[in-house]
């Protein structure tokens, strides 16, 4: 016998009253052990083929499907008696013979009610495809003439209720401009045709695994899922995600994907998959690293939810700066690793040696140091004279480079006198130590999340951490969300991904309305793919719909914060457990909001760099735009989107247009990140003059 549970069942379970939820969990535990147990109260449902109800208590029922030809039982839904029976009446669980997957189809919609009709004069978009091509994508033959009449995304969305999710996705990608072959390979490459009554084979299909979970004999994972039914990311993966998790790759793999597409989820499952293949006797581990400390803490907590203790012990989770510090300290490193707040004064001193005949702005030197010297590991004047400065706006002669190097030499001397090392220098020192000692090759694999924020030296270090082999490096990132660092070309850092680059396209977090608003922030910008190519968002799509984002202007800060107060109260009246976060560009603004709500005895939680967000605390979250990276909330309020705050005014502006354009792009990306943390609604407010980042809206 085989027992499976649908994703919809967990959704329905999460909405039950606590008493009925506990009873249902107890029933499921009994059911999974023996679905034919005499103690289970089955009742045949005549409204839908192969469906039965299971009694939870006097008022609640589970809906179960058991096809006659298969020794198989699938839990589909749970609800109060009438609603459960109504759900069964309006749905059927069946095999899509073309894609080989198991699907839950709504039957309440009548084909006769479809408003789309074939166009006689101008052929529609899907009329260019042959019937057999659309059928191969899983389109029901009864829907063929209606599908072939569709000409745009709005018409496709109006037909969504009539088709399985994977079919809708396939048609959307075709509309977005992908070729038929690429769409088929992306979604159905490993699928095979299945007979319409072979439910057991269909259940093993990767497309089915996005919707159905097959229960194992000793299933602690199921028990965890039943007690946290909304955390479906633990077991339900899109087939494209599952392929990235389980497939063997002959070297580094890069995974791109817009906000909310599940890159971090895939990275965590990938780390688990690789860890399960490691023997404790190998004396090797997997390093899971990311850019910020609070993201690393969050990832470690989530890995605990999908890994047992033995598997988790094989995965080391650290943000890269922390790893470098600990590694160097272990080797007796005496230098202090310092950041800009400590080096700014050194730059002031170094610039006093600037030659009088050198006509470049003071701001040029630090930019040149970061973008040319540090990113290319330049150590000597000869190296600097030879290095390419592609992408820098100011052209320099050989003589000018020599004069500039004098300032750099002074800065290096000041660093040395203080026993300081910049992070890039510390990473280079770590690379030297790794190459000197083979004992420090502790990792069989490295999994890297939020890769877009790492600099070139970080990627060189990661390349040196693990020997070149199968599945050695897994890289997940999205340059649309780059809020630290600069553009990097992986190939130039020794990481070759040719033929091993994949993309996730479906946003599971935000509504499509929020996605479109956020994507609009970056309209007209050319976004790189982290390897000397361009990344497109034309096929980036959200599955859910909701209200349009709201942008509100006010005359004063007092009016703005008063409106936000009332807005939050209205959200809490609708759902007191909804998670709300106020996001702003600076900590000073966050502190002001914290003081306002504290004075009103309203509970707030500041999201910090070093701690995990405790979701059991129902207070209003307050965070800077940088701090919300990697998190999500039901409702997001981006406050004080004023001119002078976003983009943040800086004391030193560059005379180079490219530098200023990059700075503006980074500010747009920061707002993009903040907006895409919202799952249900987005409010954006400003007082006085609005940020130029918002100008595209008007």
N, C-alpha and C positions, 0 to 999 in steps of 0.2 A: 504493500500500500504506500501511496505517496500523498503527503499533505502539503498544501501550499496556502499562502495568505496573500490577498491583493493589497496593493498600496492604498486603495480606497478604504479598505477595512480599518487600517491604522488611523486614517483621517477621521472616519466615523467614530472610532473608539475614543479619540481625543476630545470629542464633543459631548460624551456621555456624562451624566451626573456621577460624582465620585463613587457612590454606592454601586450603581450599575456597571461602572468601569471595573471595579474590583471583582464583581461577580463574573463579568465577561472574561477577564484575565484568567480567573479560576476555571471557567468553562473551556477556554482555549487550551490550557495546560492539560486538561482531561481529554479534550478532543484530539490533540496532536499525538497523544500516546496511543489512542485507539479510537479512530473515528467511527468504528462499528460497535462501540460499547453499548450495552443494553441500557445503561443509565442515561444516555443521551436521548432527548425527546425530539425526534424528527417528525416533521409534518410535510408531506408532499405539496408543492405549490403547482397548481394546474395552469396558472397564468403564464408561466415561462418554463420552457423545456429544461429538464435535468436540474431544477432548483428545488431546494428544501429549506425549511426554517428550523432553527434550533432554539429551544426555550432558554432564555437567560433567567427570567423570573416571570411574574404574572403579567408584566407590561412590556417587556423587551425581548426582541428576537434577533438572532444571527441568521444571515442568508448564506446558504451553502450550495455549491454546485458539485454534482457528481455524475459525470457522463457514464452511460451504461456500459460502454465497451472498454472503459479504463478503470483500473483499481485506483482511483484518484479522487481526492476531496479538496475543494478550494473554498476557503472562507472569503466571502465577497463584501459583506456589509453587516453593520449592526446598528439598530435603531429601535425606537418604540414600535410596538406591534404594527400599527397602521402605516407608519412611514416606511418601515422595513418592507412590508408587503408591496407598498406603492413603488419602492425602489426596484424590487424584483420584477414588477410588472413592466417597468420602463427600461430595463436593461437586459442584455443577454451576453453571455461569455462564449466566445466562439473562436475557431481557428481561421486565420487568414491564410488560405491555401497558397497564395502567391508568395507572401513574405515568410511563411512558415511560423508566424508568431501567434500567440494567444492574445486576444483583445476583449475588452469590455466595451460594448457598443450600446449607445442610447437608441431605444426603439420608439420613443415618444414622438419623434419628428416624422411627419409624413412627407414623402418625396413630392407629392402634389403641391405642397406648400412652398416649395423652393421658388424664390422670386426671379432667379436668373434664367434667362431664356437665350437660346442660340442667336448670334448676331449674323444677319444675312449679308450686309454690305461689307463690313470690315471684319476680317477674320480675327478672332480673339487670340490671346496669347497661347492658351493651351491647345487650340485647334491645330497647331503645328506638330503636335506629338501624335504618334500612331496609337491606336487603341491598345495594342499589345504592350507598348511601352508604359502607358499609364496603369494598365492592369498589373504589370510587373512591379510597380511601385506600391501596389496594395489597394488601388482604387476599386471600389465595388462596381461590377459591371452595370448595375442599375443606375449608378451615378455618372456614368461616362459622358452622356450628352450634356449634363449640367456642368461637369468639371471642364469640359472642352469649351464651354461658353464663358468661363472666367477670364477676365482681362486685367485685373489688378488685385492688390492686397486686400482692399476693402471687400471686394466680392468673394475672395477666398475666405476671409474671416467670417462672412455671413454664412458660409457653408461648413464651418468648422464642426458644428454639432453632429453632422451627418457622417463624419469619417473618424477613423482611429488617429491617435496623436502622431504616430510615425508617418502616416500618409499626409497629414496636414504639413508636417515639417518638410517632407520631400517636395511637395508642391510649392511651399514658400521659397525653398532654396532655388528652385527653377525660376520663380518670379524674380528672385534677387540677382539672377544672371549666371548662376552656376550651370555648367554643362550637365546633360543627362547622365553621362558616365560618372562624373565626379559625385553627383548626388547619390546615385545608386551605390557607388563604392563607399561613400561616407556612411550611409545608413544600413545598407543591406549586403555588403560584400560577403559576409560569412553565412548568409541565410540560404536555406534550401526550401523547395516546395514541400508541403506536408498535406496529407489527406485531411479532409474536413472533420473526421472523427478521431484523429490521432492527437488527443490532448496532451498525452504524456510527452511525446516528441516535441510538440510545440512549446511546452513549458521549459524545455532546455535551450530554446532559442535565446540569443543575447537580447533581442528586442523584447522578449517576454520578461526577461529578468529586470527590466526597468519598471515593471508593473506587478510582478508576482515574486514572492519569496518562498522558496522551497524549504520546508522545515527539516532540520537534521535530527538525528536521534538524541544526542546530548546537546541541546541547543540553548546555551546561555545567552547567545546573541539575541534570540527571539525573546527571552524573558526581559532583557534590557530594552528591547524595542517596545514591548507591551507596556512597560512602565514609563517610556518616553516616546509615545506614538508619533509625535510630530517631527522627531529627529530621523526622518526617513532617509537622509543622506547616508546613514550607517550601512544600509544594505541595498537600497534601490539606486542603481546607476544607469544613466542613459547608455545605450550600446556603444556609442562613440567614447564615452568615459571608460566603460568597462574594458574596451580594447586597449586603451592607453595604460590602464592598470595592469593588465595581465599579459600583454604581448611582449615577446623577446625582441630587443633591439641591439644591433651590432655596434653600439657606441652611444654617444649622447643623444638625448631626445629633447627637443624644444616644443612646448605646448603654449600656443597663444590662445587668447580668448578674452572677450570683453568682461566688464564687471558683472558678477553674479552668474557666470557660466560654470562655476564649480571647479576652477583650477586648483584651489587649495584642497577641496574634497578629493579630487583625483590624486593630488600629490600625497595626501595622507594615506589613501588606499594603496597607492603605489609603494609607499614606504612599508606598509604592512605586508603587502604581497612579497616584496623582496626579503623582508625580515623572516617570513615563514620559510623561505628557502635556505636561510643561513643555519648552519649547525653551531651549537654553543662551543664546539671544539675548534671552530675556525678562528676563534679569537679576533674576529672582525665585527665591526658594527656598521650601521648606516647612519650617516650624518644628515639630519634634516635641518636646514638652515634657512633663515629669512633675514630681512633687513632690520626690523625693530624688535626690541625686547618684549613689548607687550604682545606682539603678534606671535612670537615664539612661545610665550606662556600660554596663549590661547590654543595654539596648535598642539602643545603637549597635553593640555587638558582634554582636547577632543580625541587625540590618539588613544587616551585611556578608555574612551567609550567604544572603540572598535578593536582594541588589542588586549589579549590576555597579558598577564605579568611577564611571562617568558618572552613573548613576542616584543613587548614594549621595552624589555631590557636590552634588546638588540638595536634600538633606535635612540640615538642621541640628538636631542633637540636644543639648539642654541642659535641665537642671532650671531651673525658672523663676527661682529666686533667683540662680543663676549668670548667667542671661540679663540680669536687671535690673542686676546689679553691672557686667557688662561693657558694657552699653549706656550706663549712666550714666558710667562711667569714660571711655568714648570721648568723651563730651560734656563732659569736664572737671569732673565732679562731685567736690566736695571733702568731702562729708559721709561719715561712717562709718556703715554699716548695721549696727545692733546688735540683739541678741536678748535674751531675758529675763535671762540671767546678768549682763548689763551694766546692765540697766534696773531690776533689783530694788532696788539701793541708791538709785537716783533716786526710786523710789516711797516708800522709807522717808523720804527727805528731804521729799518733797512732802506726805506725810501729816502732817508736823508742823504744817502750816498748816490742817489740818482744823478748821472752826469747832466750838466747844464745844457749841453748841446743835443740832448736826446728829447725830441718833441713827441712824447706820448703821455697820455693821462696817467695819473697815479693808479686809477682803478685797473688799468691795463695789466699791471704786473701780476696781481693775484690771479686774474683770469688766465693769463698766459701760463702761470705756474700750474694751475689746476688742470687746464685743458690740454696743454702741450707737454710740459715737463713731467708732471706726475703721471698723467695718463699713458705716457710713452716710456716711462722708466728712464728718463734722461738724467744722467749723472755727471756728465762732463761738458765743457764748452764745445768740444768736437762733436759730441752727440747732438747738442742743441743746434749747432750750425747745420747739421745734416738732416735733422728730423723734419718730417712733413708737417706743415701747419695748415693742412686742408681744412676749410671751414672757418678759419680766422679771417676777419675782415681787414685787418691792418697788415699790409705787406711790409716785410723787413729785409733790409740788405744784410750782408755778412757783417759789416761794420756795426750796424745797429744791434744785431744779435750779440756781438761781443760786449757792447755797452750794457745791454739788458742783463747779460749773464753776471756782470759785476754786482748788480743789485741782488740777484739770486744767490750769489756766493755769500754776500753779507747776511742774507736771511738764513741760509743754511748754517752759517757760523753761529748766529744767534740761537738757533734751535739747538745746536750742539752744546753751546755754553750752558744752556738751561737743562740739558739732558732730555730734551723733548724729541719726540718722533710723531709725525703726522700719521693718520691711519694707513695711508698708502705705503709709507716707509715701513711701518710695523708689519704690514702684509708681505712686503718684499723680504724683510728679515725672517718672517715665518717660512717663506718659500725656501730660503737658503738653508734653514735648519731642517726642513723636510727632506731636502735633497742630500743633506749630509748624513742623515740617520734613517736607514731603512726600517728601523724599529717603529718609527712614527707613522708608517702606512697602516693606520688602524681601520681604515674604511674600505669596504668593498663597493659601496655605492654612496653617492651624494644626491640628495633631493633638495632642490632649491626653489623656494617660493618667493613671489614678488621680485622676480629677477630683474625687472626693468630699473630698479633703484640701485643696483650694484654698479660700481665702476669697473674699469678694465682690469685694474690690479686685483680686485676681488675675484674676477673670473679666472685670472691666471693662477691665483692661489687655489681656487677650487679645482682647477685642472691638475695641479700638482698634488692635491690631497689623495687622489684615487688613481690607481693605474688604469691605463687605457684597456678597456675590456667590454664585454657585453653589458648593457644596462648600467654603465658606469655613472653617468650623470643625467638626472632628470631636471629639466629647467621649465618652470611655469612663470609666465609673466604677460604683461600687457602695457605697452609703451604709452597708451592713452592715459594710464594712471601713474606715469612717472612724475614723482614729486620730489625726488632727490636725484643727485647725480646728473650725468649727461649720456648722450647716445654712445652705445658700445657696439662694436662688431665682433661677434663671438669668434669668428674664424681667426681674427687677429690676436685672440687670446689663447689660441691653441685648441679651441673647442669647435670641432667640425661636425655640423649637423645636416649636411647636404643629404637629402633623401630621408631625413628623420625629423621632419617638422610637421606638426599637426595643429589643428585649430578646433576650439570649442565655440559653438555659435549660439547656443540657447541660453538666455538669461533666465534663471530660475528664481531670482530674488525680487526684482522690481517689476512694476507694471510696465506695459509698453509705452504708456504715456510718460512715465518718469524717464524711461530709457531714451525716448526721442528727445525730451527736453535736455537731458545730460549730453547726448551726442551732439545736439545743436551747439553746445558751448565750444566744441572743437571744430565746428564747420569751417572748411577752407584750410585747415591745418594738414600738413603731410606728416603722418605718424610712422615711425620706423618699426621694423619687425625684429630689432636687436641683432640683425645679421646682414646689414647693408641692403635691405630691401624695404618695401613699403607695406604697411598693414592696412587693410581696408575694413570698414565696419558696415559695408553694404549688406552683408548677410548675417548681421548681429540682430537677434530678435528676442523679444520677451513673450512668454506664453500667457501672461495674465493681463487683464485690463482693470482700470480703476479711474479715479478722478484725475483731471488735468492738474499739473502742478500750479500753485497759486503764487504770484509775485505781487507783493503789497508794498506801497511806498508811504512814508510818514514824514511829517514836518520835523519831528524831534525824536530823540532817543526815548523819552518818557512815553510818547504815543506808541512807539514801536513795541516797547516791552509790555505796556498795558494790553495791547492787542494780543501779543503772544500769550500772556497770562490767561486771557479769556479763551483763546483758541485751544490751549491745553486743557482747560476745564471742560470744554465741549467734547474733546476727544475722550477724556476720562469718563464722561457721562455715557458715551456710547459703549465704551469697554474699559472698565477700571483697570484691567490687567494689561492694557496695551503698552508697549515699550516705546517711549518717546525720547528723542535726543535733540537738544539744542546744540548746534554746531556754529562755531565762529572762527575767524581767521587767527586771532591772537588769544593768548592766555589772559591778558588784561580784560578783554571783553567777557570771557568766560567767568572770570572772578567777579565782575560786576553783576552778571546774571545770577551767580550763586548767592551773592549778598542780597539781591532783590528777593529771591524766593525764600531764603533763610529768614528774612525779616517777616515774611508772610507765613512762616511755619509750614512751608511746603518742602517735602523731602526731596533732596537732590543727591546725585552721585557724580563726582568728577572722575572722568576716565583718565587714568594716569599711565605713564610710560612703563611702570614696573609691576603693575598688578592686573590680575584677571578681573573682568567685569562679572560681578556676582548677579546672575539673572534673577535670583530669588528676591533681591531688593527691588521694590516696585517704584523707586524714586525716579524723578526726571533726570536723564543723563545729560551731562554737560561736557563738551569736549572740543578741543581745537580740531581743525580740519585734518591735521596730520595724525591725530590720535585715533580717529575713527576708522582708519584704514584697516581692512580685514574684518570689520564688525558689521552688523546689520540691526535695524530697528523697524518697528511697524511704521512709525511716523518720524520724519526728520524735519527740523526747522533750521534753515540756514539763515542766521541773523546778521545784521549789520553789514550787508553787502554794499557798502558805501564806496564811493570814490575815495582813494587815499588809504583805504583798508584792504580792498581787493581790486587790483593788485596792491600788495603792501608797499607803501612808500619806503624807499631805501635812501640812505644818506649819500651813497655813491652810485651814480648812474653811468653806464658805459656809453662812450661815443660810437661804439660799433653797433650798427643796426641789428646784426645777427644775434648779438648777445642780448639785446633788449627784447628781440622777438622771442628768443628762447625763454627769457624770464617771464614774459607774458604768457607763453604757452604753459609753463610750469604752474602759473597761478590759475589758468583755466583748468588744468588737470587736477589741481587741488580741489576746486569746486566740483568738478566731474566726480571725483572720488566721494566727496561728501554727499552729493545728490544721489548717487547710486547705492548708498547705504539704506535708502528708504525702500520698504517693501510695499506699503499701501498708499502713503500720501507724502507730498513734499510741499512745504511752505517756504518761500524765500522772501525776506524782508530787508528793507533799507530805509534810512531817513536822510533827508537832504538830497545830495547828488548821488545817483546810482553808480555802481561800479561799471566800468567800460566792458567788463566781462559779460554783463547782462544786455549789452546794446543790441545783440542779434535778435532779442525777443521783440523789440519794438521796430 
